[in-house]
Amino acid sequence: MRAAQEFKPLSLCVLTVSDTRDAGNDSSGDYLVAALTGAGHRLHARAIVRDDKYAMRALVSQWIADA
């Protein structure tokens, strides 16, 4: 029988893509942050960017470089 693996919390980012949301009304982002922290993971970064592939790419690239 295999022993249970030790839980290893992850450091995660939450990205909301929207032209209309802001920090005050980003309920899906709030839910994701609550779910990941409730599961024992850490929030590394959170952002809201407009629906623009270049803005998304720049932010995700920065997150990767910071890792």
Secondary structure in CASP SS format (residue, H / E / C, confidence):
PFRMAT SS
TARGET T0000
AUTHOR 0000-0000-0000
METHOD secondary structure of the structure
MODEL  1
M C 1.00
R C 1.00
A C 1.00
A C 1.00
Q C 1.00
E C 1.00
F C 1.00
K C 1.00
P C 1.00
L C 1.00
S E 1.00
L E 1.00
C E 1.00
V E 1.00
L E 1.00
T E 1.00
V E 1.00
S C 1.00
D C 1.00
T C 1.00
R C 1.00
D C 1.00
A C 1.00
G C 1.00
N C 1.00
D C 1.00
S H 1.00
S H 1.00
G H 1.00
D H 1.00
Y H 1.00
L H 1.00
V H 1.00
A H 1.00
A H 1.00
L H 1.00
T H 1.00
G H 1.00
A C 1.00
G C 1.00
H C 1.00
R E 1.00
L E 1.00
H E 1.00
A E 1.00
R E 1.00
A E 1.00
I E 1.00
V E 1.00
R C 1.00
D C 1.00
D C 1.00
K H 1.00
Y H 1.00
A H 1.00
M H 1.00
R H 1.00
A H 1.00
L H 1.00
V H 1.00
S H 1.00
Q H 1.00
W H 1.00
I H 1.00
A H 1.00
D H 1.00
A C 1.00
END
